[in-house]
């Protein structure tokens, strides 16, 4: 009914802005959940330090592989969907890849 009118364009623009806002909010929620899981894992590993010491490298490798796969799959899905990603999200994505590469280098060279 409104599709070709000024009012229709106004509603479409408002809805697009709301969708972008929800996407940014979802990214914040995902980041908080992931960061919380990481911090929780770090805390548990400190509590179980002596018991888990021998499993440290395999756990790091498995965790890094799963995390890297999840990041890549999500990033590709968002790009295919044409999602407008916030700048901070892209910065975290690439920063995380750099950190994973640095961690891999550390494990190889230690």
C-alpha positions in Angstrom: 0.0 0.0 0.0 2.8 2.4 0.9 5.5 0.9 -1.2 5.7 3.7 -3.8 5.0 6.6 -1.4 7.3 8.8 0.7 5.7 7.2 3.8 6.5 3.7 2.5 10.1 4.7 1.9 10.3 6.2 5.4 9.0 2.9 7.0 11.4 0.9 4.9 14.4 3.1 6.0 13.3 2.8 9.7 13.0 -1.0 9.4 16.4 -1.2 7.8 17.9 0.8 10.7 16.2 -1.3 13.2 17.5 -4.5 11.6 21.1 -3.1 11.6 20.6 -2.1 15.3 19.5 -5.7 16.1 22.5 -7.1 14.2 24.9 -4.9 16.1 23.2 -5.8 19.4 23.5 -9.6 18.6 27.2 -9.1 17.9 27.6 -7.5 21.3 25.8 -10.4 22.9 27.9 -13.0 21.1 31.0 -11.1 22.1 30.0 -11.0 25.8 29.1 -14.8 25.7 32.4 -15.7 24.0 34.5 -13.5 26.3 32.7 -14.9 29.3 33.4 -18.5 28.2 37.0 -17.7 27.6 37.5 -16.0 31.0 35.7 -18.9 32.7 37.9 -21.4 30.9 41.0 -19.4 32.0 39.8 -19.4 35.6 39.1 -23.1 35.6 42.5 -23.9 34.0 44.2 -21.9 36.8 42.2 -23.8 39.4 43.2 -27.2 37.8 46.7 -26.1 36.9 48.7 -29.1 38.1 46.1 -31.7 37.0 45.8 -30.3 33.5 49.4 -29.3 32.9 50.2 -32.2 30.5 47.1 -31.5 28.4 47.8 -27.8 27.9 49.1 -27.9 24.3 46.4 -30.3 23.0 43.7 -28.2 24.7 45.1 -25.0 23.2 45.3 -26.5 19.7 41.8 -28.0 19.8 40.3 -24.8 21.3 42.1 -22.6 18.7 41.0 -24.9 15.8 37.4 -24.8 17.0 37.4 -21.1 17.6 39.0 -20.4 14.2 36.5 -22.6 12.4 33.6 -20.9 14.2 34.9 -17.4 13.5 35.5 -18.2 9.8 32.1 -19.9 9.3 30.2 -17.1 11.0 32.1 -14.4 9.1 31.4 -16.2 5.8 27.7 -16.6 6.7 27.3 -13.0 7.6 29.0 -11.9 4.3 26.8 -14.2 2.2 23.7 -12.7 4.0 24.9 -9.2 3.2 25.0 -8.2 6.9 26.4 -4.8 7.6 29.1 -5.6 10.2 30.1 -2.9 12.7 33.7 -1.7 12.4 34.6 -3.0 15.9 33.4 -6.5 14.9 35.7 -6.6 11.9 38.6 -5.3 14.0 38.0 -8.0 16.6 37.8 -10.6 13.9 41.1 -9.8 12.4 42.8 -9.1 15.8 41.7 -12.6 16.8 43.3 -14.2 13.8 46.5 -12.3 14.5 46.4 -13.5 18.1 45.8 -17.1 17.0 48.7 -16.9 14.6 51.0 -15.5 17.3 49.9 -18.3 19.7 50.6 -20.9 17.0 54.1 -19.3 16.5 54.7 -19.4 20.2 53.8 -23.1 20.4 56.1 -24.0 17.5 59.0 -22.0 18.8 58.9 -22.7 22.5 
